Amino acid sequence: MARVIDRLWLRLTFVVLVIQAALLPLLFYQLLLIVEKSHADAFVDQVRTYGRVLADELEIGDVLSTPSRTLELLDSVMLSGRGAYAEIVENGEAVRSSLIGPNAGPFHGDDFKFHSRGDSIYFISIPIAKGGRDVVLRLGFDETETLEYIKRARSRILLALGAFTSISLALAIWLATLLARPMTHLTDGARRIANGDVNSRLEFASSIYEVRELTRHLESMRRELVGTSERLAGEILKRAAGEAERRSLEQRLRHRERIVTVGTLAGGIAHEFNNIMTPVLLYAQDALDVVPPDEPLAEDLRRVITAAHRARSLVNRVLAFSRDIDAEPQCRVRLGVVVDEVLTLLRALVPSNIEIVRCGDDDATIVADPGLIHQLVMNLCTNAYQAMQVSGGVLTVALSQEHASNDARVEPGDYVVLEVLDTGQGMDGETRERIFDPFFSTREVGAGTGLGLSVVHGIATSMKAAITVDSEPGAGARFRLYFPVFKETDSPIGAASEDIEPPRVPASETL
């Protein structure tokens, strides 16, 4: 039952019905008893008073002197409209009114209560004191009219109680609806808040003080909870950003430590190897100078010298990787000039199945070492075209000036962006994590040193440039380097302020 009438207006209506069902029958019978008693008492009082008046008249007057006058009095009682029975009994002889109807019946004795015998006549007997004579006046009065009054009063009571019940139910439903309306409004507001509309206000104008206070306190709680939720969301975002930045810094620190460690080791080995190769190259050159050019030994010496030069070039690249790049002199460099120089060299090296596309802003200027920038661009482009040597594709080099704000890997700010794209086989996540590690290479053994991208990373770091890599297997790779924008107030280090074109580096010296 509680689940069926779980609405406030239904419960209030049900309570009113229960109260009325318990009280209305009692009220009805109480009212009916009062009405019946009041009508009965009024009837009895009237007929007894009337009878007493007749008895007094008989005692004082001479009505009883002759039978005709006695009969005339009794008939007047019947004609008055009140009487239904009238007779005088003296010494056992009765004089009865001639107007008594056949249904009146005999005198049954005095009625002490209204409608006590189940008939419709109320009988009374009144003794008359008349000169020692034994005279009794017997009267009967019709109760029908009074019973009709009582019946009509019962109907009016039922109608009144029915109207009262209907009005009270209507008022109960109206009051219940009036009381439930704020609850319904607050429920709707709470539902909207639960669905995510936390700015929905819990306000409702009501004339009821308790409802106004409840609404005010709920709105205050909503504001406090919304503020707390927003603060928590902000704290969570800050913590997430801080955690991401911490992981990024840890990753960069680990990579930097690996670079420094391997670089130190590589530098030591390179110097020792260079010391070994220097006498080999010198003695081979001296021997070649004294051997006739057409001798077979001369050809062998030339091969030795060529191999020594290749070894020395490798040593120079290792030294470039291991040396302190930050100590190199810097000046203003136009990246467009560097890119054009590198692409001119590459067009003579790349296979015909690779297309080179050059686009972007040619006026982009940064502060850097020209030789290192040339090496950086060459290494990136070489890595890109080597990824497409077999299948072919498109190598795209683009320059632009951007304001970085959407990439979490790059600090917000204005940058000159160098972008190198290829349509090669791409890389998976594990490979992307290791491409900047020294001596890491996906090419066959002997096909590369694995130092090219490590050198790129070292040069970019020394210039405070950020580098990002986006690649998926089968979708090529995109390298983006973010160089801080050169400003006129910046003072280049180690060189004059005019633009300097980088020196040409032979392709054989690149990785």
SVG drawing of the C-alpha trace seen along z (x, -y; Angstrom):
<svg xmlns="http://www.w3.org/2000/svg" viewBox="-76 -45 186 52">
<polyline fill="none" stroke="black" stroke-width="0.4" points="0.0,0.0 2.8,-2.4 4.3,-1.9 1.0,-2.5 0.4,-5.9 4.0,-7.1 3.0,-10.6 2.5,-13.3 -0.9,-14.5 -2.1,-10.9 -1.0,-10.2 -2.6,-13.4 -5.8,-12.5 -5.7,-9.0 -5.2,-10.3 -8.2,-12.7 -10.3,-9.8 -9.3,-7.6 -10.1,-10.3 -13.5,-11.0 -14.3,-7.3 -13.6,-7.0 -15.4,-10.3 -18.2,-10.9 -20.4,-7.9 -20.0,-8.9 -20.8,-12.5 -23.8,-11.5 -25.3,-9.4 -24.6,-12.1 -26.3,-14.7 -29.2,-12.4 -29.7,-11.6 -29.7,-15.3 -32.2,-16.1 -34.5,-13.2 -34.3,-14.0 -35.0,-17.7 -38.0,-17.0 -39.3,-14.3 -38.9,-16.5 -40.6,-19.4 -43.5,-17.1 -43.9,-15.7 -43.7,-19.1 -46.3,-20.5 -48.8,-17.7 -48.4,-17.5 -48.8,-21.2 -51.9,-21.1 -53.3,-18.2 -52.7,-20.1 -54.5,-23.2 -57.5,-21.0 -57.5,-19.4 -57.4,-22.8 -60.3,-23.9 -62.3,-20.8 -61.5,-21.4 -62.5,-25.0 -65.4,-25.1 -68.7,-23.3 -67.9,-21.2 -68.4,-18.0 -71.9,-19.1 -73.6,-17.5 -72.5,-14.7 -73.1,-16.9 -70.8,-19.6 -68.1,-16.9 -68.4,-15.4 -68.2,-18.9 -64.9,-19.5 -63.5,-16.1 -64.4,-16.8 -62.8,-20.2 -59.6,-18.5 -59.8,-16.3 -60.6,-19.2 -57.6,-21.2 -55.4,-19.1 -53.2,-17.9 -55.3,-15.1 -55.8,-11.6 -57.6,-10.2 -59.7,-11.9 -62.0,-10.4 -63.0,-11.1 -63.5,-8.2 -65.5,-8.7 -66.4,-5.8 -65.5,-3.2 -67.7,-4.9 -66.0,-6.5 -67.1,-9.3 -65.2,-9.1 -65.0,-11.7 -67.0,-10.9 -64.2,-12.0 -61.8,-9.2 -60.8,-7.3 -61.1,-3.5 -57.3,-3.1 -56.8,-4.9 -57.2,-1.7 -57.9,-1.5 -56.1,-3.4 -52.9,-1.5 -51.8,-3.3 -49.5,-6.2 -46.4,-6.6 -43.4,-7.8 -41.2,-8.0 -41.7,-9.3 -42.6,-6.6 -42.0,-3.9 -44.6,-1.4 -43.9,-1.3 -47.2,-3.0 -47.7,-6.5 -49.9,-7.8 -48.6,-9.2 -51.1,-8.5 -51.3,-10.3 -53.8,-10.3 -54.4,-13.2 -56.5,-12.9 -59.0,-15.7 -59.9,-16.9 -63.6,-17.9 -65.5,-17.9 -64.4,-14.4 -65.3,-12.9 -63.0,-10.2 -62.4,-11.6 -59.5,-10.9 -58.8,-12.7 -57.2,-10.4 -55.6,-11.9 -53.7,-10.6 -51.6,-12.8 -50.4,-11.9 -46.6,-11.4 -46.4,-11.2 -45.6,-14.9 -42.8,-14.8 -41.4,-11.6 -41.4,-13.3 -39.5,-16.2 -36.9,-13.7 -36.7,-11.9 -36.1,-15.2 -33.6,-16.2 -31.7,-12.9 -31.6,-13.6 -30.3,-17.1 -27.6,-15.8 -26.5,-13.3 -26.4,-16.0 -24.5,-18.3 -22.0,-15.6 -21.6,-14.6 -20.9,-18.2 -18.5,-18.6 -16.7,-15.4 -16.4,-16.6 -15.2,-20.0 -12.7,-18.7 -11.3,-16.2 -11.0,-19.0 -9.3,-21.2 -7.0,-18.3 -6.0,-17.6 -5.4,-21.3 -3.3,-21.7 -1.4,-18.5 -0.7,-19.7 0.3,-23.1 2.7,-21.4 4.0,-19.0 4.7,-21.6 7.9,-22.9 9.1,-19.3 8.4,-18.5 10.3,-21.6 13.2,-20.7 13.2,-17.1 13.3,-18.3 16.2,-20.6 18.1,-17.8 17.5,-15.5 19.0,-18.2 22.0,-18.5 22.4,-14.7 22.4,-14.7 25.3,-17.1 23.6,-20.6 25.3,-21.7 24.5,-25.3 20.7,-24.7 19.5,-26.8 17.4,-25.2 15.0,-28.2 11.2,-28.2 9.0,-31.1 6.6,-29.9 4.5,-31.5 5.4,-28.7 8.3,-29.7 9.6,-26.1 9.6,-25.6 11.5,-28.9 14.1,-27.9 14.5,-24.4 15.0,-25.9 17.5,-28.4 19.6,-25.8 19.5,-23.4 20.7,-26.2 23.4,-27.1 24.5,-23.4 24.4,-23.2 26.7,-26.3 29.1,-24.9 29.2,-21.5 29.6,-23.0 32.4,-25.2 34.1,-22.2 33.6,-20.1 35.1,-22.8 38.0,-23.2 38.6,-19.4 38.3,-19.2 40.9,-22.0 43.2,-20.3 42.8,-17.0 43.7,-18.7 46.7,-20.5 47.9,-17.2 47.4,-15.4 49.3,-18.1 52.0,-18.1 52.3,-14.3 52.5,-14.4 55.2,-17.1 57.1,-15.1 57.0,-12.0 58.2,-14.0 61.0,-15.6 62.0,-12.2 62.0,-10.7 64.1,-13.6 66.4,-13.4 67.0,-9.7 67.5,-10.2 69.9,-13.0 71.8,-10.8 72.1,-8.1 73.3,-10.6 75.9,-12.0 77.1,-8.5 77.3,-7.1 78.7,-10.4 81.5,-10.4 82.4,-6.8 82.1,-7.4 84.3,-10.5 87.0,-8.6 87.0,-5.8 86.9,-8.2 89.9,-10.1 91.9,-6.9 90.7,-5.6 91.7,-8.9 95.1,-8.7 95.5,-5.2 94.3,-6.3 96.5,-9.4 99.8,-7.5 98.1,-4.9 97.0,-7.7 100.3,-9.6 102.5,-6.5 100.2,-5.4 100.3,-8.8 104.2,-8.9 104.4,-5.4 102.1,-6.5 104.3,-9.5 107.4,-7.3 105.7,-4.4 105.2,-4.9 101.6,-5.6 101.4,-2.6 102.5,-0.1 99.8,2.3 101.0,1.3 100.0,-2.3 96.4,-1.2 96.5,0.7 97.8,-2.3 95.1,-4.5 92.5,-2.0 94.1,-2.2 94.0,-6.0 90.3,-6.0 89.4,-3.6 91.4,-5.7 89.5,-8.8 86.2,-7.0 87.3,-5.9 88.3,-9.4 84.9,-10.8 83.2,-8.3 85.4,-9.4 84.6,-13.1 80.9,-12.2 81.4,-10.5 83.3,-13.5 80.5,-15.8 78.1,-13.6 80.2,-13.6 81.5,-17.2 79.9,-20.1 77.6,-21.5 76.6,-24.4 80.1,-25.9 79.7,-26.3 79.5,-30.0 76.0,-31.1 74.5,-33.7 71.3,-34.5 70.6,-31.7 67.9,-31.7 66.5,-28.2 65.2,-28.5 68.8,-28.8 69.9,-25.8 66.9,-23.7 67.6,-24.7 71.3,-23.8 70.5,-20.4 67.8,-19.5 70.2,-20.5 72.7,-17.9 69.9,-15.3 68.5,-15.5 71.8,-14.1 71.6,-11.2 68.0,-10.1 66.5,-7.5 64.2,-8.6 61.2,-6.9 61.3,-9.6 59.8,-13.0 61.1,-16.0 58.6,-18.7 59.7,-22.1 57.2,-24.5 56.8,-27.1 58.2,-30.4 61.6,-31.2 62.1,-34.2 62.2,-32.1 65.3,-33.1 66.8,-31.5 69.9,-32.0 72.1,-28.9 75.5,-27.6 75.2,-27.4 77.2,-24.2 75.2,-22.4 71.9,-23.5 73.1,-22.2 74.1,-18.8 70.7,-18.7 68.6,-19.2 70.8,-16.9 70.4,-14.1 66.7,-14.5 66.2,-14.5 68.6,-11.5 66.7,-9.5 63.5,-10.3 64.6,-9.3 66.3,-6.1 62.9,-5.1 61.5,-5.2 64.4,-3.8 62.7,-0.6 59.0,-1.6 59.5,-5.2 57.3,-8.1 57.3,-11.8 59.8,-13.7 58.3,-17.0 60.2,-19.7 58.2,-22.7 59.0,-25.8 56.5,-27.9 56.1,-30.3 53.5,-29.1 52.2,-29.8 52.3,-26.4 49.6,-26.0 47.8,-22.7 50.7,-20.2 51.6,-19.2 55.1,-18.2 56.0,-21.8 56.0,-24.8 53.5,-27.4 55.1,-30.2 56.1,-31.4 58.3,-29.2 59.9,-28.7 58.9,-25.1 60.9,-22.8 58.8,-19.9 60.2,-16.8 57.6,-14.3 58.0,-11.0 55.6,-8.4 57.7,-5.4 56.9,-2.3 56.5,-4.3 57.3,-3.2 55.6,-1.5 55.6,-2.9 58.6,-0.9 60.7,-2.2 59.6,-5.8 60.8,-5.6 64.3,-4.6 65.0,-6.4 67.1,-9.1 69.2,-6.6 72.8,-6.5 73.7,-3.6 70.1,-2.5 69.1,-1.6 66.4,0.4 68.6,0.8 70.7,3.9 74.0,4.3 76.6,2.2 74.0,0.0 74.1,-2.8 75.8,-3.9 72.6,-4.8 74.0,-8.2 72.1,-10.5 68.9,-11.1 71.0,-11.2 73.0,-14.0 69.7,-15.7 68.4,-15.5 71.7,-16.8 71.8,-19.8 68.1,-20.6 68.5,-20.4 71.6,-22.7 69.5,-25.3 66.6,-24.9 64.5,-23.6 61.7,-21.0 61.4,-18.0 58.3,-15.9 57.8,-12.7 54.4,-11.4 54.4,-8.0 52.4,-4.9 53.3,-1.6 52.5,-2.0 51.7,-5.8 55.1,-7.4 56.7,-9.7 56.6,-13.4 59.4,-15.2 58.8,-18.7 61.5,-20.9 60.3,-24.0 63.0,-26.7 62.5,-29.8 61.7,-32.8 64.6,-35.2 63.8,-38.7 65.6,-41.9 66.4,-42.4 68.2,-39.0 72.1,-39.2 73.6,-36.3 76.5,-34.6 79.9,-34.3 79.2,-36.1 78.0,-39.3 74.4,-40.0 74.0,-39.8 72.5,-36.8 75.1,-34.1 74.6,-31.4 76.0,-28.1 79.0,-26.5 78.5,-23.8 79.2,-20.3 79.8,-17.5 77.2,-14.8 79.8,-12.2 80.3,-13.8 76.6,-13.5 74.9,-10.5"/>
</svg>
